[in-house]
């Protein structure tokens, strides 16, 4: 190469280096710009979500709630709103503990998924063979009902929730023995009926096959490997935690009122997990990543797909006001629907003073958990939908406004249906004649006592006074720890009946939406 050629070559090389440098710098600039744009978008999105959720906090009269959002392997949003302790103004944080209620069911069903992987059972095994203590109302039901029926709520048994809620015990054998006396509402697999006893049965099957308690299994299989260090299944551990939420309800005049914790103990597998949104975010990561958490398999991939797929039709759920929200099916511990063009898998939870919603969109690898310290609240679904609209880039629906309007309408309707006492009536017997024990084997025993010219009983852990309404009908009103009697009318009147000799022989109570009163017979 001569000198002239070398000079030309050098100039070309310098020019190429300069061009490559410029290109590299341009790429870095574009990348940085994209990152800044993404960061700004996320900040705007978070600010928008904050604005909506603060409005929900106000409009729904909630003490507090926490939210976490998972996208793939990342938590993209995690925040607390309001108070976990209203009286002392202690704020909710993403680590605050709440009772998650029936959102526990997906955990319980998943334990069975693990046992199936180990070859210990199949979902087609007869339920009574897996758990001899479990017996149904007829031999036909015993022969027909398989484990999958329990998991998908398709046994034909309606809720019977008053049985465990009002007559609770830590003795699981005692609770499951009541199933034998529960009359089915439909044939097996004919209709979908939610039934908590079937999830208690699943937990007991896990205990029988593993040789460990349901609580030990939950901790060993999920809490520890998923680093859910805040979570527990014990009401006392929950209550004594330094960042635990107190339970609240809202009175008819929208006043936030503290209530007592409810110890679900015996029915634990149906709903006794207490957790935080940060912990539950790890649980959601398993479901949006095919059963894996941080590269480790927690659940079999085939079980994850099966649990999140339809096992039973819950309801027709045709498109109504919102044409893009429809169908309602049940999987295994999960409810399934179509939400505005996206496949939605979710499960709510309610227990005294707490409500929850745990949801994920498998196709979008998106998970949302909302936990609140308010009884029977619509807020978790309102919040979850509102967040989904924004993350999925949908035109936001005013879910909060719709629920607020519906609540106002329901309050007016409730006033219209309150029973007015028939004037100038009195009990047919002296009050002491109503004293005694009354039993229904599908529920339990009601013990009526007489003190200070009043009739009393106990409903769960609550002392209740029976206020005379008319004739032999009494209105049970709960009494708080300070001796204050509830002023709101009950929705389960006690109607005493007499035999041919005029002696009190039973109590009829409308429970669990029954068309006829459930009869509790006098027990000598």
C-alpha positions, 0 to 999 in steps of 0.5 A: 500500500503506497502513502496516498492509499494509506492516507485514504484508508486511514480517513475511511477508517476514522470516518467508520469509527466516527459513524459507528460511535454516532450510531452506538450513541444514537442507540443508547439515546433511543434506549434511554429515551424509551426507558424514560418514556416507560418510567414516565408512563408507569409513574402516570399509570401509578398516579392514576391508579392512586387517584381512583383507589383513594376515591374508592376508599372514601366512597365505599367507607372502607377502613383500609385496604392493600393492593399488589399487582404482578406482571410476569415475575415482577411486582409492578405496584404495591401499596396500602390505603387507609388504616389497619387500626382506625382508632389509633390511625395506624396505616395499612402497608403492603405487609399488613396482614388480612384474613383472605377468607375463601381465597384460601380454597385455591391453596387447599385444592393445590395440595390435592394437585400435589398429591395427585402428582405423587400418585396418592390419589386421582380426582376421579376417586370416590370421596367417601373412599378417600375420607371414610368420615365423610358420608352423604345423605344417600347411598346414591350420593356416596357412590356417585360423588368423586373428589373432582365434584368436591373441588368444583362444587358440583355435589348438589349440596347448597351452602349450609353455611349457617351450620359451620358459621353459627355452630362452629367447633375446632373438631373437624370430625364433628363438623364433617359428620353433619354432611350426612344430614344435609339434603341435596338441592339438586342431583350430583353435577346437575347444578353448581352450589358453593359449599364450604364443607367440601373444602373442609373435606379436601383438607381432611383428605390431605391430612389423612394421606400426608399424616400431617395437619392441613396447616403444616402442609400449607406452610411446608408446600407453599409458605416456605418455598414461596417466601410468604414469611408473613402468612399464617393459618392461626387466628392468635398468631394473626391477632398478635402480629405487630402489623395486623389489621383489625376487622371492621364493618359499616353500619347502615348510616355508613359509620365504620365500626370495629367488630370481633375477629372470627376464629374459623378454626375447624373449617380452616381448609375452606378459608383460614389463611391470613396474609399480606399483599406482598406475600400473595403476590408471590402466590400469583407469580406461580399462577401466571408463570405455569407453576414456577416461582424463581425457577423452581416448580411449586405446582405441576404445570398440568394442574395449573392449567386444569385448575384454571379451566372450566369444570362446572358451569356456575351460571348462564352469566349472559352479557348484560349491562357490560356486553364484554363481561360474561360467562361464569364457570368454576375450575378447581378453587378458582372462578373463571370468566371473560373480562372485556376480552381477557380470560379472567381467573379469580376467587373472592373471600369474606370472613367477619371484618375482611374481604378479598379478591385474588385474580389473574389473567393467564394470557396477559401474565397479570395478577392482582390481589386486593385485601381489605378489613371490611365485611362483605365488601364490594371494594376488592372487585371494584379495585381489581377491575379498575386496575385491570382496565388501566393495565390492560389499556381498556377504556376505564369503567366507573366500577366504583360509581356503579357499586355506590349507586347499587348500594344506595338502591339496596339500602332503600329496598332493605327498609321496605322489607323490614318486618313490622311487628303485629301489634297487641300480641304476646308470647303464647307461653311464659318465657321460662317455657321456651328454655331448653336445647333444640337440635338439628343434626345438619346444624347443631344445638341451640340452647335457650336460657332465661335471665333477668326476664329475657331469653338468651342464646349464643350464636357462635361466640356471641351472646344473643338476646331474643327480643319478642317481635309478635306471637311466638316469633323472636328477633335475635339481637347480638350483644357486644362486649360492653353489653350494648344490644344491636339496634338493627333487625335480624334476618333470621327470626326464631319462630317457636312451635308447640305440640298437640299438648301445647308444649314448646317443641321446636324452633323454625329458622330461615337459614341459608336462603331456605324456602322453608324454615329449618327445624330445630327439635326440642331435645329433652 
